Each structure stands twice: as C-alpha cells, then as structure tokens.
Amino acid sequence: MQLGETLALGSRSTIHTWGNDSVAKVPLPSTPEGWIEFEARYALAVRATGAPVPELRGIETIGGRAVSIFARARGPSMWTHLVARPGDVDAMARTLAELQCDLHTVAGPVELPRLVDRLACKLRSARARYPDEVPSGVVDAVPTVDAHRLCHGDLHPGNVILTDSGPIIVDWFDVTRGEPLADIARSMLLMAPDPLGAAPTHLPGATSNLLTRLGDAYRTTIEERSTPDPAALEQWLAIMAVARVAEGVPSAGLLARWHRWADD
C-alpha cells in the first residue's frame, strides 16, 4: 500500500491517509530514529487505560524508516474548528480542559517515562543553549512531587480531533507519568499569545485575541475542576517556559517569564 493524501504537517512528522480508514504517521528526515516506535508503544499503553487514543494498527517500513499506522479519527481538529468558528471558544476550551482533567485521574502506565526525567533533560538542554540567560540551578527549581498521573505533555487544540463519537487525542510522544499541574502549565504556555505577535507554528492562523480568550476560558475550567494552588502554578509555568526554550522556540518571552518568577 502507498501513502495517500497529506492530512497534516507537524514539527516531527507528516500524517497521510493509508487505505480507507487508517492514517500513516511518517517521521520527518530530522526526526530521530526510534521516535515512531516509542510513540507507538506509548499510545498502546495509554489506550489500554481507556483514554481516547486512536487504535494503533501496526508499524510499516517506508523508505527505510518506521511509519506508524493508526485508525483514522474522522473530523476536524479542535483548532481548525476554532479558527472557522471563534464564537465557540468557550465551549472548546471547556472541552479541552475537561479532557485533560480526565486524563489526570488515570495512573500513568509504567511503560511511560517520568515527567521529571523528561523535564530535567529539556532544562539542561536549555541551559546549554543559553548559558548566559538560563541559570545553572534551574533543574533544582523543579518541585519534588511524588505524582504518577497520566500527562499528555503536548495538549492543545491542534492535538484534539472532533469526531462524531467524541473527541480523540492524538500525538502521544510527549506523554509521561507525573504531576498534573506541570502538564496544565505546559498547555497554558502552548496556548499563550506570543509577546512579539507571531502566530505559534502549532496553531496556524492564531490571533492574539483568540488565544487570550482560549487561555482565559481554559484556565477558568481548570480552576473549577482542580483548584490549583496559584503559587505552585506560577512556579510550574516558569519552569515549563525554560523547557520550551530547549525546543527551539523563540526564547525572549519565555525566559522573561522565568526571570519574573525567579526574581520575585
């Protein structure tokens, strides 16, 4: 079977149709070897918990590289829906927050990496990238918490597919077991307006107004569902901002957030 129509283009892979009812996730040339197999393994483990994850149907080899095959979740992404119908932002933000809070009620499978381990790697990478701006003690700022909840690690409206049978969450490579508040902080940063006004690449077509409304409505639902401690949330937002720097995201606004918290 051959790859079909391109359905989506991400930072690490492209999604193509595969037959009538499946999709193929093809790694970009820059994506490390093994990435596809790891994500497939994680997706299998998470789906076994009952979370809304597409069914993994196998691994194929195309052009010498592993390609994962998933059941196709038919419908627009939540983000595509929002760009077309921004009036639905409150309802979509509530759905997103409720999906995430539901994940956090699940014990993370032991097959998943620990959030603190993944985070430490990113913080050290950010420190190596910006040694004059990222303090050497940033890893020590990570709270010591004994939490093992299911954390998606990259949950935003582009990773939720609105199907007729309910929302399906995709892109599980960053999934971990850890502290829900860290996962929430990560999502808040992914939906925050860029200080320089640029649309985030993972949310094409975003405007500052739409992102602000989305973030405000999302936070309202999170506070209703989980009542996070404000000081702890601000600490996680500062730490996760530094971690984002390791991903090659423009650093000025993210590091400013860190310094506002660290210098307070």
C-alpha positions as CSV (number, residue, x, y, z in Angstrom):
1,M,0.0,0.0,0.0
2,Q,1.2,3.5,-0.7
3,L,0.9,6.8,1.2
4,G,-2.1,8.8,0.3
5,E,-3.2,12.4,0.7
6,T,-1.3,14.5,3.3
7,L,-3.7,15.4,6.1
8,A,-1.4,17.3,8.5
9,L,2.2,18.5,8.8
10,G,3.8,18.7,12.2
11,S,7.2,19.6,13.6
12,R,8.3,15.9,13.7
13,S,6.1,14.0,11.2
14,T,3.5,14.2,8.5
15,I,0.2,12.4,8.5
16,H,-1.1,10.7,5.4
17,T,-4.1,8.7,4.5
18,W,-3.5,4.9,4.5
19,G,-6.2,3.0,2.8
20,N,-9.8,3.8,3.5
21,D,-9.8,4.0,7.3
22,S,-6.3,4.5,8.6
23,V,-3.5,7.1,8.6
24,A,0.2,6.8,8.4
25,K,2.5,8.9,10.6
26,V,5.7,9.5,8.7
27,P,8.8,10.9,10.5
28,L,10.5,13.9,9.0
29,P,14.1,13.4,8.0
30,S,15.2,15.4,11.0
31,T,13.3,13.2,13.4
32,P,15.5,10.8,15.4
33,E,15.4,7.1,14.7
34,G,13.2,5.2,17.1
35,W,10.8,8.1,17.6
36,I,7.9,6.4,15.8
37,E,8.4,3.1,17.7
38,F,8.5,4.9,21.1
39,E,5.3,6.9,20.4
40,A,3.5,3.8,19.2
41,R,4.5,2.0,22.4
42,Y,3.2,4.9,24.5
43,A,0.0,5.1,22.5
44,L,-0.7,1.4,23.1
45,A,-0.1,1.8,26.8
46,V,-2.3,4.8,27.2
47,R,-5.1,3.4,25.0
48,A,-5.2,0.4,27.4
49,T,-6.2,2.8,30.2
50,G,-9.4,3.7,28.3
51,A,-8.1,7.2,27.3
52,P,-9.4,8.5,23.9
53,V,-6.4,7.4,21.8
54,P,-6.6,6.2,18.2
55,E,-6.1,2.4,17.7
56,L,-2.5,1.5,16.6
57,R,-2.8,-0.8,13.6
58,G,0.9,-1.6,13.1
59,I,4.3,-0.4,12.0
60,E,5.4,-0.3,8.4
61,T,8.7,0.5,6.8
62,I,8.8,3.1,4.1
63,G,12.0,4.5,2.6
64,G,14.0,2.6,5.2
65,R,12.2,4.2,8.1
66,A,9.5,3.1,10.5
67,V,6.0,4.5,9.9
68,S,3.1,4.0,12.4
69,I,-0.4,3.2,11.2
70,F,-3.3,4.4,13.3
71,A,-7.1,4.2,12.9
72,R,-8.2,7.4,11.2
73,A,-10.1,9.8,13.5
74,R,-12.5,11.5,11.1
75,G,-13.3,15.1,11.9
76,P,-11.6,18.5,12.1
77,S,-9.1,19.3,14.8
78,M,-10.4,21.4,17.6
79,W,-8.1,24.2,16.3
80,T,-9.4,24.1,12.8
81,H,-12.9,24.3,14.2
82,L,-12.0,27.3,16.4
83,V,-10.4,29.2,13.5
84,A,-13.5,28.7,11.5
85,R,-15.9,29.4,14.4
86,P,-14.2,31.5,17.0
87,G,-17.5,32.1,18.7
88,D,-17.2,28.5,20.1
89,V,-14.0,29.3,22.0
90,D,-15.6,29.0,25.5
91,A,-17.1,25.6,24.7
92,M,-14.0,24.3,23.1
93,A,-11.8,25.5,25.9
94,R,-14.0,23.8,28.4
95,T,-13.9,20.5,26.4
96,L,-10.1,20.7,26.2
97,A,-9.7,21.4,30.0
98,E,-12.1,18.6,30.9
99,L,-10.3,16.1,28.6
100,Q,-7.1,17.0,30.4
101,C,-8.5,16.7,33.9
102,D,-10.0,13.3,33.0
103,L,-6.5,12.1,31.9
104,H,-5.1,13.3,35.2
105,T,-7.4,10.9,37.1
106,V,-5.6,8.0,35.4
107,A,-2.5,6.4,36.9
108,G,0.3,6.7,34.2
109,P,1.3,3.3,32.9
110,V,4.8,2.2,33.9
111,E,5.8,2.0,30.2
112,L,5.8,5.8,30.1
113,P,8.8,7.9,31.1
114,R,8.6,10.0,34.2
115,L,7.8,13.7,33.7
116,V,10.6,14.9,35.9
117,D,13.2,12.9,33.9
118,R,12.0,14.3,30.6
119,L,11.8,17.8,32.1
120,A,15.4,17.6,33.5
121,C,16.7,16.7,30.0
122,K,15.0,19.8,28.5
123,L,16.1,22.1,31.2
124,R,19.7,21.0,30.8
125,S,19.4,21.5,27.0
126,A,18.0,25.0,27.5
127,R,20.9,25.8,29.8
128,A,23.4,24.5,27.2
129,R,21.7,26.6,24.5
130,Y,21.6,29.8,26.5
131,P,24.2,29.6,29.3
132,D,24.2,33.3,30.0
133,E,20.4,33.5,30.4
134,V,19.3,30.2,31.9
135,P,20.6,29.8,35.5
136,S,22.6,26.7,36.4
137,G,20.2,25.9,39.2
138,V,17.1,25.7,37.0
139,V,16.8,21.9,37.4
140,D,16.8,22.4,41.2
141,A,13.7,24.6,40.9
142,V,11.6,21.6,39.9
143,P,9.3,20.7,42.8
144,T,9.8,17.4,44.4
145,V,6.5,15.7,44.0
146,D,5.5,12.0,44.1
147,A,2.9,12.1,41.4
148,H,2.3,9.5,38.7
149,R,-0.7,10.8,36.9
150,L,-1.2,10.5,33.1
151,C,0.1,13.7,31.5
152,H,-0.2,14.2,27.7
153,G,2.7,16.6,27.6
154,D,1.6,18.5,24.5
155,L,-2.1,19.0,24.8
156,H,-3.5,21.9,22.8
157,P,-6.4,22.3,20.3
158,G,-4.4,21.1,17.4
159,N,-4.0,17.7,19.1
160,V,-7.7,17.0,19.6
161,I,-9.8,15.6,16.8
162,L,-13.6,16.3,17.0
163,T,-15.2,13.1,15.8
164,D,-18.9,12.2,15.7
165,S,-18.4,9.8,18.6
166,G,-16.5,12.3,20.7
167,P,-13.0,14.0,21.0
168,I,-9.9,11.9,20.2
169,I,-6.5,13.0,21.4
170,V,-3.5,12.5,19.1
171,D,0.3,13.0,19.2
172,W,1.4,11.0,22.3
173,F,5.1,11.1,22.0
174,D,5.5,13.6,24.9
175,V,3.2,11.6,27.3
176,T,4.6,11.0,30.8
177,R,3.6,10.0,34.2
178,G,3.9,12.8,36.7
179,E,2.4,16.0,38.2
180,P,-0.8,17.2,36.6
181,L,-0.1,20.9,37.4
182,A,3.1,20.7,35.3
183,D,1.0,19.3,32.4
184,I,-1.5,22.1,32.8
185,A,1.2,24.7,32.8
186,R,2.6,23.3,29.6
187,S,-0.8,23.6,27.9
188,M,-1.2,27.1,29.1
189,L,2.1,28.1,27.5
190,L,1.2,26.3,24.3
191,M,-1.9,28.5,24.0
192,A,-0.4,31.8,25.2
193,P,-0.1,34.7,22.7
194,D,3.4,35.3,21.5
195,P,4.9,38.5,23.1
196,L,6.1,39.6,19.6
197,G,2.7,38.9,18.0
198,A,3.8,35.9,15.9
199,A,1.3,33.0,15.4
200,P,2.6,29.8,17.1
201,T,3.5,27.3,14.4
202,H,1.4,24.6,16.1
203,L,-1.7,26.8,15.9
204,P,-1.6,28.3,12.4
205,G,-3.9,31.3,11.9
206,A,-4.0,32.2,15.6
207,T,-4.6,35.8,16.7
208,S,-3.7,37.3,20.0
209,N,-7.4,37.9,20.8
210,L,-8.4,34.3,20.1
211,L,-5.5,32.9,22.1
212,T,-6.3,35.1,25.0
213,R,-9.9,34.1,25.0
214,L,-9.0,30.5,24.7
215,G,-6.4,30.6,27.5
216,D,-8.8,32.5,29.9
217,A,-11.7,30.1,29.3
218,Y,-9.3,27.1,29.7
219,R,-7.9,28.4,32.9
220,T,-11.4,29.0,34.3
221,T,-12.4,25.4,33.8
222,I,-9.1,24.1,35.2
223,E,-9.7,26.2,38.3
224,E,-13.2,24.9,38.6
225,R,-12.1,21.2,38.2
226,S,-8.9,21.0,40.1
227,T,-8.5,24.3,42.1
228,P,-4.7,24.5,41.6
229,D,-2.6,26.4,44.0
230,P,-1.8,29.8,42.3
231,A,1.8,30.0,43.6
232,A,2.6,26.4,42.5
233,L,1.1,27.0,39.1
234,E,3.3,30.1,38.6
235,Q,6.3,28.1,39.5
236,W,5.5,25.4,37.0
237,L,4.8,28.0,34.3
238,A,8.2,29.5,34.9
239,I,9.9,26.1,34.7
240,M,8.0,24.9,31.7
241,A,8.8,28.2,29.9
242,V,12.5,27.4,30.2
243,A,11.8,23.8,29.0
244,R,10.1,25.3,25.9
245,V,13.4,27.1,25.1
246,A,15.0,23.7,24.5
247,E,12.6,23.1,21.7
248,G,14.0,26.0,19.6
249,V,11.0,28.3,20.4
250,P,12.0,32.0,20.4
251,S,13.3,32.5,23.9
252,A,12.8,36.1,24.9
253,G,9.3,36.0,26.2
254,L,9.8,32.5,27.8
255,L,12.9,33.5,29.7
256,A,11.3,36.7,30.8
257,R,8.6,34.6,32.4
258,W,11.2,32.6,34.2
259,H,13.0,35.7,35.5
260,R,9.7,37.3,36.7
261,W,9.1,34.3,38.8
262,A,12.7,33.7,40.0
263,D,13.3,37.4,40.8
264,D,10.0,37.8,42.7
